[in-house]
Amino acid sequence: MTSDVFLEQLREIKKLYVEVKGAIVLAEKFDPEDETYISQINELRNTLDHIMRALEFTDRSEHELNEAKEHLYRAGYDTYEILATNLTLKISGALNTYRKETISTVYPRYYDVIRPELIQIRTAIADLRANKNIDPATNNKTFSEYFECCDQLIQFLMETEQAQNDLIKGEEEYVKSKNAETVRTIIITAVSVLVTFALTYFFISN
């Protein structure tokens, strides 16, 4: 491998590393348990090990650099799947304190559009992992469709967060209506008891 080819391979690895590291940071940011992804970090460490071997053992530098890429791809696939899961949990978690009736009334787009899309995105990500998408321009594996799926999930999460005020108001209106209904029931029951008592007393007196 010539020095120019070696440097070009390193540039590709750097680009891949930046993308994967960014995905890891994003996945950790949205992790419900604030976990650090040790497995993915180990893959990054293994990537560095192979780069060092490529520098040390020039007769097998191409093999070592390819192995470095494979560790990055493995870390990327795992991370994007985790990121998609974390975002999906964030979306459902933002809504699980509200009644279905409130969501249907105040935020019908969730059941009409977002929820079915969540299922499709999860299915698409599973298919991407199984097929290991190849970029026809470079003949390399690519995370572009993973990124598109996760970007769509982030948009859904932002939209769901923006609906929070309306959902809270919807729940408050429901509580008010239930309280008013309870008060009416108490009043009607009390009046019925009083009327029954009065009629009973009247008939007994006569």
MIRO-819914 format. One line per 4 residues: their letters; for each residue y, z, x of N, C-alpha, C, O. Coordinates in steps of 0.001 Angstrom, whole numbers, plus 500000, padded with zeros to 6 digits. Atoms other than C-alpha are relative to their C-alpha. Layout:
a	Y/Z/X/Y/Z/X/Y/Z/X/Y/Z/X | ...
END
This chain:
mtsd	498799/500000/500854/500000/500000/500000/501251/500000/500890/501405/500855/501762 | 498771/500073/499210/503366/498957/501445/500952/501119/499586/500799/501723/498525 | 499026/498935/500291/506269/501401/501591/500809/499685/498746/501149/500589/497984 | 499235/500377/501191/508155/499424/498929/499207/500275/498722/499745/500790/497742
vfle	500859/499750/501162/505217/499597/496517/499847/501506/499782/499859/501983/498647 | 500130/498549/500086/504790/503290/497307/501233/500619/499332/501114/501473/498454 | 498757/499472/500583/508447/503994/496487/500134/499625/498531/500614/500417/497720 | 499949/500433/501392/508204/501969/493291/499087/500868/499128/499440/501236/498008
qlre	500926/499120/500720/505184/504035/492239/500609/501378/499810/500465/501979/498746 | 499349/498687/500103/507118/507227/492958/501104/499984/498946/501291/500957/498217 | 498946/500116/501021/510000/505991/490810/499397/500051/498598/499953/500690/497705 | 500675/499967/501294/507590/505408/487921/499531/501416/499663/499647/501875/498527
ikkl	500468/498628/500206/506120/508872/488396/501174/500919/499672/501061/501791/498810 | 498810/499181/500268/509598/510418/488480/500452/499814/498554/500733/500789/497858 | 499577/500292/501376/510543/508683/485206/499056/500659/498997/499490/501241/498003 | 501007/499403/500870/507306/509837/483612/500112/501525/500003/499992/502174/498964
yvev	499870/498545/499860/507780/513373/484946/501177/500524/499175/501051/501518/498460 | 498795/499567/500726/511301/513654/483501/499739/500005/498497/500146/500929/497793 | 500288/500079/501435/510075/512545/480079/499060/501118/499566/499294/501769/498549 | 500980/498971/500356/507089/514915/480060/500617/501392/500092/500404/502227/499213
kgai	499356/498691/499845/509112/517866/481363/500959/500261/498841/501038/501381/498338 | 499102/499848/501141/511695/517249/478641/499249/500343/498727/499704/501163/497930 | 500818/499715/501184/508967/517245/475995/499477/501427/500037/499427/502097/499005 | 500489/498632/499857/507561/520516/477365/501091/501005/499639/500845/501960/498902
vlae	498866/499106/500295/510989/522198/477230/500288/500021/498509/500543/501080/497936 | 499730/500104/501425/511508/520942/473681/498922/500709/499181/499222/501405/498211 | 501106/499351/500714/508066/522113/472551/500098/501517/500108/499846/502229/499136 | 499841/498550/499821/508687/525572/474012/501166/500523/499177/501113/501637/498656
kfdp	498829/499590/500784/512063/525716/472290/499643/500207/498532/500164/501113/497882 | 500372/499909/501410/510452/525176/468897/498715/500801/499780/498221/500872/498655 | 501237/499239/500155/507390/527333/469567/500254/501279/499209/501137/502056/499574 | 499763/498808/500833/507128/530044/466865/499745/501304/500736/500278/502345/500351
edet	500315/498797/499229/505745/532513/469434/500766/500050/501322/500542/500951/502131 | 499242/500089/498741/508170/531515/472240/499072/499994/501217/499345/500646/502224 | 500969/500038/498916/505182/530728/474429/500408/499013/501097/501143/498054/500859 | 499867/500932/498883/505224/529076/477843/498669/499267/500145/497607/499889/500119
yisq	501210/500807/500002/502740/526232/478137/499418/499882/501408/499738/498959/502156 | 500574/499919/498662/500731/527144/481219/499157/498771/500317/499214/498248/501430 | 500871/501145/499764/498234/524307/480799/500802/498775/500426/500433/498086/501377 | 499175/501160/499664/500967/521650/480852/500689/500182/501353/500826/499230/502120
inel	499366/499728/498707/502719/523330/483781/498990/499790/501133/499348/499295/502202 | 501047/500244/499000/499416/523249/485680/499810/498505/500247/499560/498079/501375 | 500110/501454/499834/499238/519513/485027/501133/499473/500883/500928/498578/501703 | 498875/500404/499144/502685/519146/486588/499737/500396/501454/500040/499645/502381
rntl	500343/499561/498648/501519/521156/489570/498959/499074/500626/499058/498718/501800 | 501030/500922/499495/498458/518924/489913/500603/498644/500361/500173/497987/501308 | 499296/501248/499687/500769/515917/489811/500604/500062/501397/500464/499134/502193 | 499387/499824/498682/502657/517261/492807/498934/499998/501101/499137/499410/502164
dhim	501083/499965/499008/499381/517948/494645/499554/498590/500374/499360/498284/501550 | 500450/501373/499726/498323/514307/494282/501061/499197/500747/500728/498356/501582 | 498931/500690/499268/501723/513066/495468/499969/500398/501475/500131/499558/502360 | 500082/499522/498616/501400/515233/498576/498798/499382/500727/498888/499029/501903
rale	501186/500622/499390/497899/513868/499204/500255/498522/500299/499796/497987/501308 | 499675/501411/499770/499225/510331/498826/500835/499832/501259/500701/498842/501978 | 499188/500044/498788/501741/511100/501558/499170/500299/501242/499405/499745/502316 | 500814/499592/498853/499124/512696/503776/498905/498998/500322/498661/498680/501486
ftdr	501132/500914/499792/496238/510285/503263/500401/498600/499533/500097/498205/498408 | 499424/501293/500389/497874/506871/503245/498938/498970/499635/499232/498005/498930 | 501046/500974/500306/494533/505060/503046/499555/500084/498541/498945/499148/498024 | 500351/499893/501423/494038/506362/499503/501213/500389/499147/501084/501033/498106
sehe	498757/499651/500702/497660/506694/498418/500043/499421/498583/500531/500076/497662 | 499978/500607/501344/497224/504302/495482/499169/500824/499021/499596/501087/497897 | 500866/499166/500848/494344/506360/494091/500688/501322/499655/500666/501756/498504 | 499363/498697/500225/496268/509612/494509/501192/499881/499047/501401/500747/498198
lnea	498854/500191/500893/499373/508245/492804/499545/499706/498575/500172/500159/497618 | 500550/500243/501339/497296/506962/489895/499516/501299/499367/499687/501522/498169 | 500451/498696/500496/495751/510421/489592/501198/500859/499585/501134/501595/498600 | 498781/499256/500342/499249/511921/489590/500499/499584/498617/500882/500424/497801
kehl	499580/500500/501315/500156/509696/486644/499095/500525/498892/499571/500911/497825 | 500942/499551/501018/496999/510683/484776/500262/501448/499587/500146/501791/498410 | 499666/498612/500330/497946/514364/484995/501256/500062/499122/501340/500879/498205 | 498779/500025/500802/501382/513541/483601/499716/499489/498586/500239/500020/497606
yrag	500356/500509/501324/499913/511491/480773/499270/501075/499193/499540/501260/498006 | 500745/498949/500686/497519/514319/479929/500949/501098/499493/500836/501570/498362 | 499019/498989/500396/500373/516809/479889/500875/499487/498852/501210/500230/497929 | 499149/500586/501034/502462/514427/477783/499319/499931/498650/499909/500307/497637
ydty	500727/500087/501268/499814/513793/475136/499864/501377/499359/500121/501546/498167 | 500168/498648/500531/499101/517511/474773/501320/500563/499487/501370/501186/498426 | 498701/499423/500348/502779/518428/474667/500575/499390/498731/501100/500106/497878 | 499456/500635/501206/503801/515872/472064/499229/500433/498751/499815/500575/497678
eila	500761/499514/501150/500967/516998/469802/500417/501427/499642/500558/501761/498466 | 499539/498634/500239/502041/520627/470220/501400/499995/499396/501684/500752/498468 | 498632/500102/500515/505680/519668/469627/499982/499603/498529/500711/500178/497720 | 500104/500430/501401/504730/517866/466406/499515/501146/499118/500021/501340/498013
tnlt	500508/498858/500757/502756/520913/465255/501085/501057/499823/501266/501587/498727 | 498942/498990/500069/505620/523285/466086/501098/499605/499030/501589/500437/498267 | 498948/500478/500908/508156/521147/464237/499539/500056/498549/500302/500434/497660 | 500547/499938/501358/505888/520883/461196/499983/501432/499485/500317/501682/498327
lkis	500010/498587/500381/505472/524671/461160/501411/500502/499720/501619/501300/498807 | 498611/499607/500215/509242/525099/461451/500502/499517/498643/501206/500237/497935 | 499568/500571/501276/509805/522820/458469/499406/500785/498834/500123/501189/497919 | 500647/499255/501086/507247/524562/456258/500464/501452/499987/500611/502045/498919
galn	499529/498618/499929/508416/527978/457505/501383/500180/499423/501710/501245/498899 | 498648/499925/500554/511975/527187/456468/499997/499987/498478/501010/500291/497848 | 500072/500122/501455/510754/526698/452898/499044/500992/499342/499047/501137/498119 | 501068/499196/500615/507916/529174/452425/500474/501262/499297/499680/501938/498643
tyrk	499480/498832/500721/510197/531933/451125/500541/499626/498620/500951/500494/497849 | 499461/500453/501284/511276/529823/448160/498877/499598/499043/497809/499155/499466 | 500969/500410/501013/509443/529171/444922/499936/498473/499956/500910/497780/500253 | 500173/501445/500106/508027/525698/444392/500969/499411/498974/501485/498307/499151
etis	499094/500484/501042/510138/525375/441259/501423/499833/500539/502122/498881/500191 | 498660/500093/499422/513319/526054/443228/500102/498787/500915/501079/498040/500865 | 499998/501153/499084/512409/523499/445893/500007/498698/499213/500745/497771/499548 | 500084/501221/500811/511519/520902/443256/501329/499681/499327/501703/498517/499180
tvyp	498737/500200/500719/514820/521438/441456/501155/499720/500950/501938/498796/500735 | 498855/500066/499101/517219/521901/444363/499817/498973/501108/500772/498315/501522 | 500284/500850/498835/515517/519892/447114/498775/499125/499713/497779/499201/500432 | 501164/500811/500394/513195/517386/445396/499535/499021/501073/498382/498589/501063
ryyd	500357/500945/498935/513258/515114/448451/498850/500544/500850/498090/499767/501429 | 501072/499432/499185/510902/517547/450196/498642/499563/499472/497805/499073/500230 | 501289/500367/500579/508033/516921/447776/499856/498492/499821/498754/497952/499912 | 500058/501439/500255/508955/513297/447085/499839/499170/501279/499151/498150/501285
virp	499943/500811/498780/509493/512107/450661/499458/500733/501227/498540/500255/501895 | 500284/499347/498720/509243/514653/453453/498560/500459/500117/497911/500204/501132 | 501371/499484/499904/505922/516301/452647/498973/498885/500208/498107/499021/501073 | 500932/501106/499725/504027/512978/452365/500187/499412/501409/499218/499016/502056
eliq	499739/500528/498656/505744/511810/455588/499392/500902/501068/498907/500417/502090 | 500589/499070/499030/504573/514949/457392/498513/499705/500194/498001/499741/501313 | 501431/500319/499927/500983/514050/456571/499793/498695/500767/498898/498596/501606 | 500123/501287/499316/501485/510462/457730/500274/500119/501495/499600/499486/502307
irta	499658/499828/498592/503094/511567/460993/498867/500680/500749/498521/500266/501856 | 501118/499318/499345/500260/513966/461808/498819/499047/500189/498147/499083/501220 | 501081/500983/499898/497748/511182/461103/500314/498973/501080/499435/498580/501846 | 499585/500987/499000/499729/508737/463240/499843/500552/501411/499408/499835/502312
iadl	500114/499396/498677/499808/511154/466173/498536/500112/500423/498197/499883/501584 | 501431/499938/499692/496053/511680/465955/499482/498622/500415/498680/498509/501343 | 500412/501372/499665/495583/507881/466013/500529/499593/501380/499830/498935/502149 | 499414/500342/498707/497936/507530/468989/499204/500619/501138/498964/499984/502164
rank	500769/499322/498953/495964/510080/470976/498643/499307/500191/498175/499133/501316 | 501320/500633/499915/492683/508373/470157/500073/498633/500682/499164/498249/501419 | 499893/501366/499473/493950/504913/471114/500745/499904/501324/500699/498871/501991 | 499222/499976/498754/496164/505927/474068/500829/498717/500152/500466/497794/500882
nidp	499152/501181/500107/498935/503450/473414/500413/499422/501356/500748/500164/502279 | 499620/500694/498779/499700/500846/476100/501271/499198/499761/501387/498480/498768 | 498767/500781/500071/503154/499390/476707/499708/498598/500536/499384/498450/501714 | 500338/501362/499546/502633/495589/476848/500919/499496/501114/500540/498604/501874
atnn	499052/500462/498980/505696/495185/479082/499600/500464/501392/499808/499753/502376 | 500348/499430/498686/504371/497419/481866/498505/500180/500193/498045/500444/501304 | 501441/499758/499979/500671/497698/480997/499667/501461/500318/498550/501780/500727 | 500185/498570/499806/501135/501465/481316/499912/500706/498650/500349/500179/497627
ktfs	499999/499192/501215/500481/504169/478768/501436/500385/499677/502281/500475/500567 | 498627/499706/500407/503557/505074/476760/500028/501115/498960/499091/501294/498182 | 499797/498931/500976/504891/507999/474757/501024/499599/498942/501452/500436/498147 | 498896/500416/500872/507414/505918/472810/499732/500300/498531/500624/500774/497827
eyfe	500296/499743/501410/505639/506208/469460/499860/501492/499722/500193/501961/498633 | 500005/498540/500129/504998/509905/470043/501430/500501/499803/501713/501317/498926 | 498602/499583/500059/508717/510302/470637/500607/499681/498638/501331/500499/498070 | 499472/500392/501313/509561/508416/467445/499521/500950/498903/500292/501339/498026
ccdq	500542/499062/500998/507256/510674/465410/500701/501357/500081/501102/501923/499064 | 499378/498687/499824/508717/513851/466884/501486/499954/499659/502034/500915/499120 | 498588/500147/500353/512258/512550/466503/500177/500020/498483/501138/500601/497977 | 499949/499974/501461/511567/511967/462804/499803/501416/499479/500463/501824/498523
liqf	500228/498611/500400/510243/515521/462504/501243/500857/500241/501570/501724/499432 | 498760/499262/499717/513409/516871/464135/501051/499697/498941/501775/500594/498508 | 499047/500367/501067/515497/514948/461594/499645/500713/498695/500528/501199/497989 | 500436/499290/501211/513422/516430/458764/500332/501485/500093/500755/502092/499109
lmet	499693/498574/499816/513870/519925/460222/501491/500259/499812/501876/501230/499160 | 498549/499854/500158/517642/519477/460438/500389/499889/498531/501220/500654/498039 | 499707/500196/501425/517720/518218/456854/499576/501229/499189/500288/501665/498284 | 500497/498820/500704/515631/521175/455679/500900/501203/500236/501148/501989/499322
eqaq	499084/498899/499690/517937/523623/457457/501314/499844/499227/501898/500824/498765 | 498753/500246/500728/520946/521982/455827/499873/500302/498510/500868/500553/497831 | 500224/499728/501429/519355/522529/452405/499905/501497/499690/499784/501883/498528 | 500213/498567/500190/519102/526297/452940/500996/500636/499033/500600/501420/498170
ndli	498989/499389/500879/522378/527221/451223/499725/499690/498533/499814/500569/497676 | 500295/500386/501385/521472/525262/448090/498733/500692/499505/498650/501081/498340 | 501238/499325/500398/517984/526781/448080/500242/501476/499711/499692/502030/498759 | 499666/498586/500227/519384/530300/448392/500721/500159/498668/500419/501073/497901
kgee	499294/499952/501282/521757/529625/445502/499035/499784/498837/499150/500431/497796 | 500987/500246/501047/518859/528253/443478/499157/501225/499717/498864/501523/498559 | 500774/498761/500186/516844/531439/444061/500847/501072/499338/500356/501821/498494 | 499106/499010/500621/519859/533578/443157/500183/499719/498520/500203/500643/497707
eyvk	499873/500363/501418/520301/531667/439905/498733/500371/499243/498802/500825/498101 | 501271/499648/500633/516625/532203/439135/499925/501504/499764/499517/501950/498691 | 500024/498534/500142/516922/535954/439766/500941/500445/498895/500605/501318/498095 | 499043/499653/501055/520014/536133/437565/499439/499697/498615/499568/500494/497686
skna	500551/500378/501308/518272/534275/434756/498851/500911/499610/498710/501259/498438 | 501102/499085/500289/515189/536496/435054/500522/501374/499611/499985/502013/498706 | 499407/498708/500347/517363/539623/435007/500587/499972/498601/500426/500913/497824 | 499417/500126/501336/519228/538358/431958/498906/499966/498944/499043/500557/497873
etvr	501120/500073/500938/515920/537548/430280/499365/501375/499813/498965/501734/498706 | 500562/498648/500083/514633/541037/431092/500870/500893/499138/500370/501654/498309 | 499061/499196/500796/517764/542635/429637/499882/499638/498525/499865/500521/497668 | 500145/500431/501393/517419/540536/426465/498710/500542/499398/498690/501004/498258
tiii	501285/499494/500486/513778/541524/426151/500072/501490/499701/499548/501959/498691 | 499853/498552/500200/514658/545207/426553/500808/500288/498744/500460/501159/497947 | 499140/499788/501171/517424/544951/423964/499248/499682/498715/499296/500447/497752 | 500750/500398/501194/515217/543081/421477/498922/501024/499676/498712/501376/498516
tavs	501053/498999/500206/512407/545579/421986/500591/501293/499454/500040/501904/498538 | 499358/498761/500446/514785/548525/421577/500457/499881/498551/500273/500799/497751 | 499531/500218/501377/516310/547044/418425/498813/499993/499044/498876/500576/497961 | 501190/500051/500855/512844/546318/417019/499443/501392/499752/499045/501719/498634
vlvt	500499/498630/500156/511762/549900/417662/500895/500801/499061/500413/501540/498202 | 499064/499267/500850/514913/551275/416052/499892/499569/498536/499917/500396/497624 | 500123/500508/501371/514562/549027/413018/498708/500491/499369/498694/500927/498218 | 501292/499518/500507/510887/549926/412643/500076/501482/499661/499565/501915/498628
falt	499859/498560/500232/511738/553620/412941/500838/500263/498757/500522/501132/497945 | 499109/499798/501145/514566/553298/410421/499295/499654/498689/499418/500375/497699 | 500709/500407/501208/512420/551442/407907/498901/501001/499653/498701/501347/498489 | 501053/499012/500235/509577/553878/408338/500594/501275/499417/500052/501836/498464
yffi	499346/498785/500498/511931/556824/407823/500483/499803/498566/500385/500699/497727 | 499493/500272/501361/513462/555119/404764/498882/500080/498983/499034/500715/497940 | 501096/500001/500959/510105/554548/403085/499374/501393/499844/498962/501774/498748 | 500557/498639/500083/508855/558036/403922/500926/500879/499168/500462/501693/498370
sn	499014/499176/500720/512085/559577/402556/499948/499708/498514/500220/500587/497696 | 500038/500363/501419/511654/557720/399304/498597/500163/499446/498365/499905/498265
END
